[in-house]
Amino acid sequence: MATNLKITDLDFEDIKGNLKNYLKQQSVFQDYDFEGSGLNVLLDVLAYNTHYNAMAAHLSLNEAFLDSAQIRGNAVSRARMLGYVPTSEQAPKAEVDIVLNASEVPVLNRPAALTLKRGTRFQSTVTGSPYNFVSTEASNTTINAANYSFTNVKLAEGNYNSIKYRVDNDIQIQKHQIPHKNVDTSTLRVRVQANEESSQYDIYTKFESLLNVDSASKIYHIQENTNGYYEVYFGDGVIGSKPQNNNVVTIDYVYTHGEDANGAGGDINSVGQFSLTDTVLSGATSTITTKIVAAGGAPQEGLESVRYNAPITFSSQNRAVTTDDYRAIIKNNFANIASINTWGGEDQAIPDYGKIFIAIRPNTAETLSSAEKTEILNSILKGKNVVSITPEIVDPNYSNLELDVIFKYNPNLTDRTAADLVAVVSDTLDDYSLNQLNRFDGLFRHSEVTRNIDKADPSILSSTVRPFLFQNITPTANQLNNFTLTYPGILYTPGGLSESVIDSTGWTDSNGVTNFFNDKLIEGSTDRQIFAYKKVGDNKVTTIDNCGTVTPSTGTVVLNNFSPNSNTVIRITVSPNSLDIAPKRDEILQIDGTRLSVTAEEDLIATAGSSGSVDYTTSARFRS
């Protein structure tokens, strides 16, 4: 028999058994009863101690690696070794124009020039809840006919705070902690002055790259510490300027509620959505016009995102060469991203060489604002991309899924009614859309959808899903319209001469006639010609012979030469050639819950056996 302890077993019972077997083999303990209460307790203690130490070693080893770390502080520390700083909470940003009317202010009290200071407070509401906003930059203007006009004033949701630290060079690398975890680090302003009495400040900028950085460069570094707070520190006098002993560091910033205030400001060009709560000029009244509604608010980057993005960002080394580099740089510096895709111009449907295309679905809207696009192109990517490559941001192309769902169920296997089962299946499809679709790599897998439906309740025995794609267009009334729609994948082309690839809801022309769109064969071409028709009884009477073309092989629908008398939305529906639908480039799929048809049918064979097969029906592949 072996006389050595087995050290590979880590479970409590295995450890205790190994200890017992080892002691039984020793001559000193040959006559001992190891099941007795005394020795049994001692063996429990030894086994528990060994088990706890093994678990502690196991967990400690996991926390030493980015992929397996479960504690945020440890994951952030590992990411820091790759030069990655997790994105902070992001404040919703808005842009407004402000007019101060000083007509009631005595002329002697009207200055020739007026400054709107950084940190000036505003207020707005979202769904009845008030939120504070502050200006993120100082704005200057001059008086004009008793009015002071500030244009393109940038606001961020949250509260403005300023802290001061005294430099102590006895500390080798002194770090200045920001006391709010919900700080928006993009609003940081770091200044250094010689002493508290000095009125001169040196502005320090965030370190981005070693390029052109020397001992005199006014840069600061930022990192998240193990307690979840961000902290600022400076160069060492070799890479970046090192502040002198007893210098005073002033850090001001905005701390925010994040995504809660998205949408503040109402509609663009609305008046009264923001109010000025600070006094800029005593006695003056303010009129504020929203130019860009508050958007871009987002929570702090999560643990899984840090794990995913840190290695990618490290591999890009802060330079944009490959498409993955662009994706990593943007995700590291811009928070309002629910999904992002990048591809080269050579991968366009019609190749456009020398370009990189970027599609972003933001967290709180369908498309990015013009200001956000400008920020990405001019601030985040500038100086990082190859000179010969031009980045271009395109809006996501949304295609909605309309589903016909028919499922068979055995009522003997459930307490739920048919209506209850329909609700369960609808919820299952909503979850699938939320978790698997609504992103650029969101592939609609038909077998996965039917499998999820079948698993939604034990009584559901089988299911059929017919997918259709549609997009909505909003025409301009009383003028000729032109739209180009692109659907993911190849479109199904029916074989019958009278059958159409596309279908549409109705629109009314200038004569008050309701029209619809269909298409027909073009002799000698794989494209199809779109025409408009009106219904006369059961017949289709053509009203416009040529309204565009359909190219089923590319999923492209071009509509033109039609003029509705209103701006009523028109829905254009097509059938995909495949039950699996794969979006490409800027395409995003989403299930429209309002266009979801779910039907429950009792499975007669399951309830009545072979006799039920007489009346058993199956679902058609196509709509009748």
C-alpha positions in Angstrom: 0.0 0.0 0.0 1.1 3.6 -0.7 2.4 5.5 2.2 2.2 9.0 0.7 -0.7 11.4 0.8 -2.6 12.0 -2.4 -2.5 15.8 -3.0 -4.6 15.9 -6.2 -8.0 15.6 -4.5 -9.6 18.8 -3.3 -13.1 17.9 -2.2 -13.6 17.7 1.6 -14.6 14.0 1.8 -11.7 13.0 -0.5 -9.2 14.9 1.6 -10.5 13.4 4.8 -10.4 9.9 3.3 -6.8 10.4 2.2 -5.7 11.6 5.6 -7.4 8.7 7.3 -5.8 6.1 4.9 -2.4 7.7 5.5 -2.6 7.6 9.3 -3.9 4.0 9.2 -0.7 3.0 7.4 1.5 4.4 10.2 2.7 2.0 12.9 2.0 4.6 15.6 -1.8 4.7 14.8 -2.4 1.0 13.9 -4.8 0.3 16.8 -6.7 3.6 16.7 -10.4 3.9 15.8 -10.5 6.7 13.2 -14.3 6.7 13.4 -14.3 7.7 17.0 -15.4 11.1 18.0 -12.1 12.5 19.0 -10.0 11.6 16.0 -12.9 12.2 13.6 -13.2 15.8 14.8 -9.4 16.3 14.4 -9.6 14.8 10.9 -12.5 17.2 10.1 -10.4 20.1 11.2 -7.4 19.0 9.1 -9.6 18.3 6.0 -11.4 21.6 6.3 -8.2 23.5 6.7 -6.7 21.8 3.6 -9.9 22.4 1.6 -10.1 26.1 2.6 -6.4 26.6 1.6 -7.0 24.9 -1.7 -10.0 27.0 -2.4 -8.2 30.2 -1.5 -5.3 29.3 -3.7 -7.7 28.5 -6.5 -9.6 31.8 -6.2 -6.4 33.8 -5.8 -5.0 32.3 -9.0 -8.2 33.1 -10.9 -8.0 36.7 -9.7 -4.5 37.0 -11.1 -5.7 36.7 -14.7 -8.0 39.1 -16.6 -10.1 36.3 -18.2 -11.0 34.6 -14.9 -11.0 37.5 -12.4 -14.5 38.0 -10.8 -13.6 41.0 -8.6 -13.7 44.3 -10.6 -10.7 45.8 -8.8 -8.6 42.8 -9.9 -9.8 42.8 -13.5 -9.1 46.6 -13.7 -5.6 46.0 -12.3 -4.9 43.4 -14.9 -6.3 45.6 -17.7 -4.1 48.5 -16.5 -1.1 46.3 -17.3 -2.4 46.4 -20.9 -2.7 50.2 -20.8 -6.5 50.0 -20.7 -8.6 52.4 -18.6 -12.3 51.4 -18.2 -14.8 53.9 -19.5 -16.4 56.0 -16.8 -20.1 56.8 -16.4 -21.1 59.1 -19.3 -23.3 62.1 -18.8 -26.0 62.9 -21.4 -24.8 65.8 -23.5 -27.0 68.5 -25.0 -26.5 71.7 -27.0 -28.5 74.8 -26.7 -28.7 78.5 -27.8 -29.2 81.0 -25.1 -30.5 84.6 -25.4 -30.4 86.9 -22.3 -32.7 89.8 -22.7 -31.3 92.8 -20.6 -33.9 95.3 -21.6 -35.1 95.6 -18.0 -31.5 96.0 -16.8 -30.3 99.6 -16.3 -28.0 100.6 -19.1 -25.1 101.2 -16.7 -25.4 97.6 -15.5 -25.1 96.1 -19.0 -21.5 95.1 -19.6 -20.2 95.3 -23.2 -19.2 91.6 -23.0 -20.6 88.8 -20.9 -19.2 85.4 -20.0 -21.1 82.2 -19.4 -18.8 80.3 -17.0 -18.0 76.6 -17.1 -20.2 74.9 -14.6 -23.2 77.3 -15.0 -26.3 75.4 -13.9 -29.4 74.6 -15.9 -32.3 72.2 -15.3 -34.6 70.0 -17.4 -37.0 67.2 -16.8 -37.3 63.6 -18.1 -40.6 61.8 -17.5 -41.4 64.2 -14.7 -38.1 63.9 -12.9 -35.9 67.0 -12.7 -32.2 66.8 -13.6 -29.4 69.3 -13.3 -27.2 70.2 -16.3 -24.1 72.3 -16.4 -22.1 74.0 -19.1 -18.9 72.2 -19.9 -17.1 75.2 -21.6 -17.0 78.9 -21.0 -18.7 81.0 -23.7 -18.3 84.7 -24.4 -20.5 87.1 -26.2 -21.1 90.9 -26.7 -24.3 92.9 -26.3 -26.5 93.5 -29.3 -29.7 95.5 -28.9 -30.0 94.7 -25.2 -29.5 91.0 -26.0 -26.6 88.6 -25.2 -26.7 85.6 -27.5 -24.7 82.4 -26.6 -24.7 79.9 -29.4 -23.8 76.2 -29.4 -23.5 76.0 -25.6 -22.6 72.5 -24.6 -24.3 71.0 -21.5 -23.8 67.8 -19.5 -26.2 66.3 -17.0 -25.0 66.2 -13.5 -23.3 68.4 -10.8 -20.1 70.4 -11.2 -17.4 69.9 -8.6 -13.9 71.2 -8.0 -11.2 69.8 -5.8 -7.7 70.9 -4.9 -4.6 68.9 -3.9 -1.2 70.1 -2.8 1.8 68.4 -4.6 4.0 66.5 -2.3 7.0 65.1 -4.1 8.1 63.1 -1.1 5.5 60.7 -2.4 7.2 59.0 -5.4 4.0 58.9 -7.6 1.4 60.9 -5.9 -2.2 60.1 -7.1 -5.1 62.5 -6.7 -8.3 60.6 -6.2 -11.6 61.9 -7.5 -14.2 61.4 -4.7 -17.2 60.6 -6.9 -17.4 57.2 -8.5 -20.0 58.4 -11.0 -17.6 61.0 -12.5 -17.7 61.6 -16.3 -14.0 61.6 -17.0 -14.5 63.2 -20.4 -15.4 66.4 -18.5 -12.2 66.5 -16.5 -10.2 69.7 -16.4 -6.8 69.5 -14.7 -4.9 72.7 -13.9 -1.7 73.3 -11.9 -0.8 76.6 -10.2 2.4 77.6 -8.4 0.6 78.2 -5.1 -2.9 79.2 -3.8 -2.2 82.9 -4.3 -1.2 82.5 -7.9 -3.7 83.5 -10.6 -1.8 81.7 -13.4 -2.7 78.1 -14.3 -1.0 75.5 -16.5 -3.6 73.4 -18.3 -2.8 69.7 -18.4 -4.3 67.4 -21.1 -4.9 63.7 -20.9 -2.1 61.4 -22.0 -3.0 59.7 -25.3 0.3 58.7 -27.0 4.1 58.9 -26.5 4.4 60.8 -29.8 5.9 64.2 -29.2 5.8 63.8 -25.4 8.9 65.0 -23.6 9.9 66.2 -20.1 8.1 69.5 -20.6 4.8 68.1 -21.9 1.8 69.1 -19.8 0.0 65.8 -19.6 -1.8 63.8 -16.9 -2.6 60.2 -16.6 -5.9 58.7 -15.3 -6.7 55.2 -14.0 -9.4 53.4 -12.0 -8.0 52.2 -8.6 -9.0 48.9 -6.8 -11.7 50.8 -4.9 -13.5 51.8 -8.0 -12.5 55.5 -7.9 -10.6 57.3 -10.7 -7.4 59.0 -9.8 -5.1 61.4 -11.6 -1.3 61.5 -11.6 1.4 63.3 -13.5 4.6 62.5 -15.4 7.9 61.8 -13.8 9.9 64.6 -15.4 11.1 62.4 -18.2 7.8 61.4 -19.8 5.6 64.4 -19.0 6.2 67.4 -16.8 6.4 66.8 -13.1 4.7 69.5 -10.9 6.9 71.2 -8.4 6.6 70.6 -4.6 3.8 72.6 -3.0 2.2 73.4 -6.4 -1.6 73.3 -6.2 -3.6 70.9 -8.4 -7.2 71.8 -9.3 -9.4 69.2 -10.8 -13.0 70.1 -11.8 -15.5 67.7 -13.4 -19.1 66.7 -13.7 -20.6 63.7 -11.8 -23.7 62.4 -13.3 -26.8 60.1 -13.2 -25.8 58.6 -16.5 -28.4 57.2 -18.9 -31.4 58.3 -16.7 -31.4 61.8 -18.2 -31.2 60.8 -21.9 -33.9 62.6 -23.9 -33.8 65.8 -21.8 -34.5 68.9 -23.9 -37.4 67.4 -25.9 -37.6 68.0 -29.6 -34.9 69.8 -31.5 -35.6 73.5 -31.8 -37.9 73.4 -28.8 -38.1 76.3 -26.4 -38.5 76.0 -22.7 -37.1 72.5 -22.3 -34.0 73.8 -20.4 -34.1 76.5 -17.7 -31.2 78.6 -16.4 -31.0 78.2 -12.6 -27.8 80.3 -12.1 -27.8 84.1 -12.4 -25.6 85.2 -15.3 -26.8 88.8 -15.3 -29.0 90.1 -12.6 -32.4 91.3 -13.9 -32.0 89.6 -17.4 -34.5 87.0 -18.6 -33.4 84.0 -20.6 -34.7 82.1 -23.6 -33.1 78.7 -24.3 -33.6 76.8 -27.5 -32.6 73.2 -27.7 -30.4 72.4 -30.7 -29.3 68.8 -29.7 -31.4 66.8 -27.3 -29.5 65.3 -24.4 -28.1 61.9 -25.4 -25.1 59.7 -24.9 -25.6 59.0 -21.2 -24.3 55.5 -20.3 -23.3 53.5 -17.2 -19.7 52.8 -16.3 -18.1 50.1 -18.4 -18.9 46.7 -16.9 -16.6 43.8 -16.0 -17.4 41.7 -19.0 -16.7 44.7 -21.3 -13.4 45.3 -19.7 -12.4 41.7 -20.2 -13.4 41.9 -23.8 -12.0 45.3 -24.8 -8.7 45.5 -22.9 -6.9 42.8 -25.0 -8.3 44.3 -28.3 -7.3 47.8 -27.4 -3.8 46.6 -26.4 -3.4 44.8 -29.7 -4.3 48.0 -31.6 -1.7 50.0 -29.7 -3.8 53.2 -30.2 -3.3 53.2 -33.9 -6.1 52.6 -36.5 -4.9 50.4 -39.3 -7.2 47.4 -39.4 -11.0 47.5 -39.0 -10.6 46.0 -35.5 -8.3 48.8 -34.5 -11.0 51.4 -35.4 -13.6 49.4 -33.4 -11.3 49.2 -30.3 -10.3 52.8 -30.3 -13.9 54.1 -30.6 -15.2 51.7 -27.9 -12.4 52.8 -25.6 -13.1 56.5 -26.0 -16.8 56.7 -26.8 -19.4 55.3 -24.4 -22.7 55.7 -26.3 -22.4 52.4 -28.1 -24.9 49.5 -27.9 -23.3 47.8 -31.0 -20.6 48.7 -33.4 -19.4 47.3 -36.7 -16.5 48.4 -39.0 -15.5 47.3 -42.5 -13.3 48.3 -45.3 -14.5 50.0 -48.5 -13.5 46.9 -50.4 -16.3 45.0 -48.6 -19.0 47.4 -49.7 -21.7 46.1 -52.1 -20.1 48.5 -54.6 -16.4 48.7 -53.6 -15.3 52.1 -52.4 -11.5 51.8 -51.9 -9.6 54.1 -49.5 -12.4 54.2 -46.9 -13.2 52.6 -43.6 -16.9 52.5 -42.8 -18.2 52.7 -39.2 -21.7 51.9 -38.1 -22.8 52.5 -34.5 -26.1 51.8 -32.8 -26.2 54.1 -29.8 -27.7 53.2 -26.4 -30.6 55.6 -26.4 -31.5 56.4 -30.0 -31.6 54.8 -33.5 -28.7 56.9 -34.8 -25.9 59.1 -33.6 -26.3 62.8 -33.5 -24.2 65.0 -35.9 -22.3 66.2 -32.9 -21.4 62.7 -31.8 -20.3 61.8 -35.3 -18.1 64.9 -35.4 -16.6 64.0 -32.0 -15.6 60.5 -33.2 -14.1 61.7 -36.5 -12.4 64.9 -35.4 -11.4 64.1 -31.8 -11.2 60.3 -31.2 -9.9 59.1 -34.6 -7.9 62.2 -35.7 -4.2 61.5 -35.6 -4.6 57.8 -35.2 -5.8 56.6 -38.6 -3.7 56.1 -41.7 -3.6 59.3 -43.8 -4.6 57.6 -47.0 -7.7 56.0 -45.4 -10.9 58.1 -44.9 -13.2 57.0 -42.1 -16.9 57.5 -42.7 -19.7 57.0 -40.2 -23.0 55.5 -41.6 -26.3 55.1 -39.8 -27.6 51.6 -39.0 -30.0 50.2 -41.6 -32.8 48.7 -39.5 -35.0 45.9 -40.9 -38.0 44.7 -38.9 -39.0 41.1 -38.7 -42.7 40.3 -39.0 -43.3 36.8 -37.8 -46.2 34.3 -38.3 -45.9 31.8 -35.5 -48.2 28.7 -35.3 -47.5 26.1 -32.6 -49.1 22.8 -31.7 -49.7 22.0 -28.0 -51.1 19.2 -25.8 -53.6 20.7 -23.3 -53.2 17.7 -21.1 -49.6 18.7 -20.3 -50.3 22.2 -18.9 -52.6 24.2 -16.8 -52.2 27.2 -19.1 -54.9 28.2 -21.5 -54.2 28.8 -25.2 -54.2 32.5 -24.6 -51.6 32.0 -21.8 -49.4 30.0 -24.1 -49.6 32.6 -26.8 -48.4 35.2 -24.2 -45.6 32.9 -23.2 -44.4 32.5 -26.8 -44.7 36.2 -27.4 -42.5 36.9 -24.4 -40.0 34.3 -25.6 -39.7 36.0 -29.0 -39.3 39.4 -27.3 -36.4 38.0 -25.2 -34.9 36.5 -28.4 -35.0 39.9 -30.1 -33.5 41.7 -27.1 -30.7 39.2 -26.5 -29.8 37.8 -29.9 -30.8 40.5 -32.4 -30.6 44.3 -32.3 -26.9 44.3 -33.0 -24.8 44.1 -36.1 -23.9 40.5 -35.6 -27.5 39.5 -34.7 -28.2 36.6 -36.9 -31.8 35.3 -37.0 -31.5 31.6 -36.7 -34.8 29.9 -37.6 -34.0 26.6 -35.9 -33.0 28.4 -32.7 -36.2 30.4 -32.7 -38.4 27.3 -33.1 -36.3 25.5 -30.4 -36.9 28.4 -28.0 -40.6 28.3 -28.7 -40.8 24.5 -28.2 -39.0 24.9 -24.8 -41.2 27.7 -23.7 -43.7 25.3 -22.1 -43.7 21.5 -21.8 -47.1 21.3 -23.6 -45.7 22.8 -26.8 -44.9 20.0 -29.2 -43.9 21.7 -32.4 -43.9 25.1 -34.0 -43.7 26.8 -37.4 -42.3 30.3 -38.0 -42.7 32.3 -41.2 -40.4 35.3 -41.2 -41.0 38.4 -43.3 -39.0 41.6 -43.5 -40.3 45.1 -43.7 -39.1 48.7 -43.6 -41.1 51.9 -43.2 -40.7 54.9 -45.4 -42.2 58.4 -44.7 -42.8 60.2 -48.1 -42.9 63.9 -48.6 -46.4 65.0 -49.5 -47.3 66.4 -52.9 -43.9 65.9 -54.6 -42.1 63.0 -56.3 -40.3 60.8 -53.8 -37.2 58.6 -54.1 -36.2 55.9 -51.7 -33.6 53.1 -51.7 -34.2 50.3 -49.3 -31.7 47.4 -48.6 -32.9 44.2 -46.9 -30.5 41.6 -45.5 -29.9 38.6 -47.8 -31.6 37.5 -51.0 -35.3 38.1 -51.5 -37.7 35.3 -52.3 -38.9 35.5 -56.0 -42.2 33.7 -56.6 -42.8 31.7 -59.7 -46.2 32.9 -60.7 -46.5 35.7 -63.2 -49.0 37.6 -61.1 -47.1 37.2 -57.8 -45.0 40.0 -56.4 -41.8 40.1 -54.4 -42.9 43.2 -52.4 -46.1 44.2 -50.7 -47.1 47.5 -49.2 -49.6 49.3 -47.1 -51.8 51.9 -48.9 -51.0 55.5 -49.8 -53.4 58.1 -51.2 -52.6 60.1 -54.3 -53.7 63.7 -55.2 -57.1 62.3 -56.5 -57.8 60.7 -53.2 -57.3 57.2 -54.6 -55.6 54.6 -52.4 -52.6 53.0 -54.1 -50.4 50.0 -53.3 -47.1 48.8 -54.6 -46.4 45.5 -56.3 -43.8 44.3 -58.9 -43.6 42.3 -62.1 -41.1 40.6 -64.3 -38.8 42.5 -66.6 -38.2 40.6 -69.8 -34.6 39.3 -70.0 -33.6 40.6 -66.6 -33.4 39.3 -63.0 -34.6 42.7 -61.8 -38.3 43.4 -61.4 -40.3 46.5 -62.1 -42.4 48.1 -59.4 -45.8 49.5 -60.2 -48.6 51.1 -58.3 -52.2 49.9 -58.4 -55.6 50.5 -57.0 -58.2 47.9 -56.1 -61.3 47.7 -58.1 -63.3 44.8 -56.6 -61.0 41.8 -56.7 -58.9 43.3 -59.5 -55.7 45.3 -59.5 -55.8 48.3 -61.8 -52.4 49.8 -62.5 -52.2 53.6 -61.7 -48.4 54.1 -62.2 -46.6 51.6 -64.5 -43.1 52.3 -63.3 -42.3 53.2 -59.7 -38.8 51.7 -59.5 -37.1 48.4 -59.4 -36.5 45.4 -57.2 -33.2 43.5 -57.3 -33.8 40.2 -55.4 -30.2 39.1 -55.5 -29.0 42.0 -53.4 -32.2 42.7 -51.4 -32.4 46.2 -52.9 -35.7 48.0 -53.5 -35.7 51.4 -55.3 -38.9 53.4 -55.1 -39.5 56.6 -57.2 -42.0 58.5 -59.3 -44.8 58.5 -56.8 -46.4 61.5 -55.1 -48.7 60.9 -52.1 -51.0 63.7 -50.8 -49.8 63.1 -47.1 -46.8 62.1 -45.1 -48.4 58.8 -44.0 -45.9 56.0 -43.3 -45.8 53.3 -45.9 -44.7 49.8 -44.9 -42.8 47.8 -47.6 -42.7 44.0 -46.9 -40.7 41.3 -48.5 -40.0 37.6 -48.0 -36.5 36.4 -47.4 -35.2 33.6 -49.6 -33.9 31.7 -46.6 -35.4 31.1 -43.2 -32.1 32.1 -41.7 -31.4 35.8 -42.1 -27.9 37.2 -41.7 -27.4 41.0 -41.6 -24.2 42.5 -43.2 -22.3 45.7 -42.7 -24.7 48.3 -41.4 -27.8 46.1 -41.2 -29.6 45.3 -37.9 -32.5 43.0 -37.4 -35.2 43.4 -34.8 -38.6 41.7 -34.2 -41.5 44.1 -34.3 -43.8 43.0 -31.5 -46.8 44.9 -33.1 -46.4 42.7 -36.2 -46.2 39.4 -34.4 -48.9 36.9 -35.1 -49.0 33.9 -32.7 -51.5 31.2 -33.1 -52.0 28.2 -30.8 -53.5 25.0 -32.2 -54.4 21.8 -30.2 -52.3 18.8 -31.3 -55.1 16.3 -32.1 -52.8 13.3 -32.5 -51.3 14.0 -29.1 -54.7 14.1 -27.5 -56.7 11.6 -29.5 -54.1 9.2 -30.9 -54.2 7.9 -34.5 -57.9 8.9 -34.8 -56.9 12.5 -34.4 -54.8 12.3 -37.6 -58.0 12.6 -39.7 -58.5 16.2 -38.7 -54.8 17.0 -38.1 -53.7 20.1 -40.1 -50.2 21.4 -40.9 -49.1 25.0 -41.4 -48.4 26.3 -44.9 -44.9 27.5 -45.8 -46.4 30.7 -47.3 -49.3 32.9 -46.5 -52.4 32.2 -48.5 
